[in-house]
């Protein structure tokens, strides 16, 4: 259970990953990780990181990217990076 992650944020991340890997979004959740999710290989991971940066207006440092193994990890990273769901809309860069 991941009570520390926003389900709506995980849903947005799952939709991005689904677009890249072809894995149905309904099969993706907070525990989905790159070692066990069909299609989430190294190339897809680079595409996912780039898509997250664009969608959420953040920069993912290489050192952080190496530690982000699941959708829950990414949701936590976004929260810690200051991404705020209350002021951001899909497709925006979190600007006020």
Backbone as CSV, one residue per row, in Angstrom:
resi,resn,N_x,N_y,N_z,CA_x,CA_y,CA_z,C_x,C_y,C_z
1,UNK,0.849,-1.186,0.000,0.000,0.000,0.000,0.888,1.240,0.000
2,UNK,0.475,2.232,-0.750,1.269,3.444,-0.900,0.433,4.653,-0.499
3,UNK,0.219,4.814,0.793,-0.600,5.935,1.255,0.119,7.268,1.087
4,UNK,1.421,7.220,0.810,2.196,8.453,0.660,2.233,8.971,-0.774
5,UNK,1.551,8.296,-1.698,1.542,8.755,-3.087,0.120,9.107,-3.514
6,UNK,0.025,10.129,-4.342,-1.253,10.622,-4.845,-1.747,9.689,-5.961
7,UNK,-2.907,9.046,-5.789,-3.411,8.126,-6.815,-3.624,8.797,-8.174
8,UNK,-4.056,10.059,-8.170,-4.252,10.764,-9.445,-2.923,10.975,-10.156
9,UNK,-1.890,11.277,-9.403,-0.560,11.454,-9.981,-0.042,10.136,-10.542
10,UNK,-0.226,9.064,-9.790,0.179,7.745,-10.286,-0.587,7.421,-11.562
11,UNK,-1.859,7.803,-11.631,-2.645,7.577,-12.840,-2.087,8.320,-14.043
12,UNK,-1.663,9.559,-13.836,-1.059,10.327,-14.935,0.251,9.692,-15.379
13,UNK,1.052,9.258,-14.411,2.310,8.588,-14.745,2.045,7.281,-15.482
14,UNK,1.037,6.540,-15.045,0.684,5.275,-15.696,0.258,5.522,-17.139
15,UNK,-0.493,6.597,-17.375,-0.923,6.912,-18.739,0.277,7.228,-19.632
16,UNK,1.239,7.983,-19.106,2.455,8.276,-19.882,3.205,6.993,-20.210
17,UNK,3.380,6.147,-19.183,4.125,4.906,-19.393,3.395,3.983,-20.355
18,UNK,2.082,3.938,-20.250,1.294,3.099,-21.152,1.473,3.532,-22.601
19,UNK,1.488,4.832,-22.838,1.701,5.344,-24.201,3.045,4.898,-24.762
20,UNK,4.033,4.764,-23.895,5.383,4.410,-24.336,5.554,2.901,-24.491
21,UNK,5.059,2.143,-23.520,5.308,0.698,-23.506,4.222,-0.125,-24.176
22,UNK,3.025,0.440,-24.279,1.908,-0.325,-24.806,1.230,-1.190,-23.749
23,UNK,1.732,-1.158,-22.533,1.098,-1.893,-21.441,-0.209,-1.194,-21.091
24,UNK,-1.325,-1.925,-21.045,-2.592,-1.273,-20.713,-2.515,-0.540,-19.377
25,UNK,-3.050,0.675,-19.359,-2.967,1.510,-18.162,-3.606,0.820,-16.957
26,UNK,-4.619,0.000,-17.201,-5.280,-0.724,-16.116,-4.392,-1.744,-15.426
27,UNK,-3.298,-2.116,-16.073,-2.362,-3.069,-15.476,-1.225,-2.371,-14.735
28,UNK,-1.219,-1.037,-14.775,-0.147,-0.274,-14.144,-0.643,0.360,-12.851
29,UNK,0.225,0.385,-11.861,-0.114,0.994,-10.579,1.147,1.429,-9.867
30,UNK,1.033,1.848,-8.623,2.198,2.356,-7.888,3.368,1.364,-7.838
31,UNK,3.041,0.072,-7.768,4.097,-0.941,-7.664,4.698,-1.335,-9.004
32,UNK,4.164,-0.822,-10.105,4.728,-1.157,-11.413,6.163,-0.661,-11.461
33,UNK,7.065,-1.586,-11.808,8.478,-1.219,-11.836,9.109,-1.653,-13.143
34,UNK,10.217,-1.021,-13.440,10.832,-1.253,-14.751,11.433,-2.640,-14.883
35,UNK,11.645,-3.345,-13.791,12.184,-4.701,-13.885,11.112,-5.749,-14.164
36,UNK,9.845,-5.383,-13.990,8.790,-6.384,-14.104,7.616,-5.957,-14.991
37,UNK,7.691,-4.800,-15.618,6.598,-4.319,-16.457,6.934,-4.565,-17.922
38,UNK,6.081,-5.309,-18.626,6.352,-5.594,-20.031,6.570,-4.308,-20.837
39,UNK,7.640,-4.294,-21.613,7.937,-3.164,-22.477,8.733,-2.044,-21.816
40,UNK,8.879,-2.069,-20.487,9.613,-1.009,-19.785,11.085,-1.380,-19.735
41,UNK,11.714,-1.288,-20.893,13.138,-1.590,-21.006,13.944,-0.295,-20.902
42,UNK,15.224,-0.361,-21.155,16.084,0.817,-20.979,15.702,1.955,-21.928
43,UNK,15.349,1.629,-23.149,14.951,2.667,-24.111,13.628,3.297,-23.670
44,UNK,12.669,2.465,-23.289,11.382,2.980,-22.808,11.578,3.821,-21.552
45,UNK,12.527,3.434,-20.717,12.777,4.201,-19.497,13.268,5.611,-19.836
46,UNK,14.160,5.723,-20.805,14.621,7.048,-21.229,13.468,7.880,-21.792
47,UNK,12.623,7.242,-22.575,11.459,7.938,-23.134,10.507,8.373,-22.022
48,UNK,10.316,7.512,-21.025,9.435,7.828,-19.903,9.981,9.008,-19.105
49,UNK,11.277,8.987,-18.798,11.879,10.092,-18.045,11.712,11.409,-18.807
50,UNK,11.930,11.373,-20.102,11.776,12.573,-20.928,10.328,13.048,-20.929
51,UNK,9.388,12.114,-21.040,7.970,12.470,-21.033,7.559,13.074,-19.694
52,UNK,8.074,12.533,-18.597,7.772,13.066,-17.266,8.324,14.483,-17.136
53,UNK,9.564,14.677,-17.601,10.147,16.016,-17.537,9.283,17.025,-18.298
54,UNK,8.844,16.638,-19.479,8.031,17.540,-20.301,6.654,17.774,-19.685
55,UNK,6.010,16.715,-19.256,4.645,16.808,-18.717,4.580,17.591,-17.409
56,UNK,5.582,17.402,-16.551,5.528,17.989,-15.215,6.476,19.173,-15.022
57,UNK,7.246,19.498,-16.045,8.120,20.663,-15.964,9.217,20.529,-14.935
58,UNK,9.766,19.337,-14.826,10.863,19.092,-13.884,12.079,18.594,-14.655
59,UNK,13.214,18.641,-14.007,14.429,18.033,-14.540,14.775,16.876,-13.620
60,UNK,14.975,15.718,-14.207,15.329,14.533,-13.425,16.835,14.316,-13.566
61,UNK,17.591,14.611,-12.509,19.036,14.387,-12.583,19.343,12.893,-12.785
62,UNK,20.438,12.623,-13.454,20.821,11.236,-13.717,20.891,10.420,-12.440
63,UNK,21.439,11.001,-11.379,21.555,10.257,-10.121,20.175,9.868,-9.589
64,UNK,19.192,10.741,-9.749,17.825,10.417,-9.317,17.203,9.386,-10.254
65,UNK,17.404,9.563,-11.547,16.809,8.657,-12.531,17.225,7.210,-12.278
66,UNK,18.438,7.015,-11.839,18.920,5.659,-11.573,18.200,5.020,-10.388
67,UNK,17.653,5.826,-9.502,16.966,5.321,-8.311,15.461,5.166,-8.506
68,UNK,14.912,5.750,-9.551,13.465,5.730,-9.779,13.098,4.442,-10.513
69,UNK,12.613,3.465,-9.756,12.358,2.149,-10.324,10.878,1.828,-10.481
70,UNK,10.002,2.599,-9.837,8.568,2.307,-9.901,7.782,3.605,-10.088
71,UNK,6.497,3.455,-10.388,5.655,4.643,-10.516,5.522,5.349,-9.172
72,UNK,5.496,4.601,-8.078,5.454,5.224,-6.750,6.721,6.030,-6.499
73,UNK,7.872,5.492,-6.898,9.127,6.236,-6.751,9.058,7.556,-7.511
74,UNK,8.527,7.513,-8.734,8.440,8.727,-9.544,7.474,9.725,-8.919
75,UNK,6.349,9.245,-8.406,5.388,10.138,-7.752,6.024,10.814,-6.542
76,UNK,6.794,10.071,-5.765,7.491,10.654,-4.613,8.520,11.685,-5.064
77,UNK,9.256,11.362,-6.118,10.243,12.299,-6.646,9.579,13.611,-7.043
78,UNK,8.459,13.516,-7.757,7.763,14.729,-8.192,7.311,15.555,-6.993
79,UNK,6.787,14.898,-5.981,6.363,15.616,-4.770,7.561,16.299,-4.110
80,UNK,8.668,15.570,-3.974,9.859,16.130,-3.338,10.495,17.235,-4.183
81,UNK,10.281,17.176,-5.506,10.811,18.211,-6.399,9.951,19.470,-6.368
82,UNK,8.860,19.411,-5.606,8.021,20.584,-5.469,6.854,20.637,-6.423
83,UNK,6.627,19.569,-7.189,5.481,19.570,-8.089,4.222,19.533,-7.240
84,UNK,3.291,20.424,-7.552,2.099,20.592,-6.738,0.857,20.387,-7.599
85,UNK,0.141,19.294,-7.353,-1.049,18.977,-8.143,-2.130,20.036,-8.000
86,UNK,-2.159,20.739,-6.885,-3.209,21.735,-6.656,-3.093,22.928,-7.596
87,UNK,-1.895,23.230,-8.094,-1.744,24.401,-8.945,-1.388,24.053,-10.380
88,UNK,-1.284,22.775,-10.698,-0.901,22.373,-12.046,-2.040,21.620,-12.726
89,UNK,-2.117,21.766,-14.000,-3.109,21.068,-14.804,-2.361,20.193,-15.799
90,UNK,-3.006,19.099,-16.276,-2.339,18.243,-17.262,-1.833,19.067,-18.445
91,UNK,-0.601,18.790,-18.827,-0.013,19.471,-19.969,0.645,20.779,-19.625
92,UNK,0.447,21.271,-18.408,1.084,22.509,-17.983,2.395,22.173,-17.289
93,UNK,3.206,23.162,-17.114,4.495,22.942,-16.481,4.481,23.357,-15.012
94,UNK,3.319,23.338,-14.382,3.227,23.646,-12.972,3.432,25.111,-12.664
95,UNK,3.250,25.956,-13.671,3.469,27.390,-13.470,2.194,28.019,-12.940
96,UNK,2.354,29.043,-12.129,1.191,29.750,-11.578,0.644,30.739,-12.579
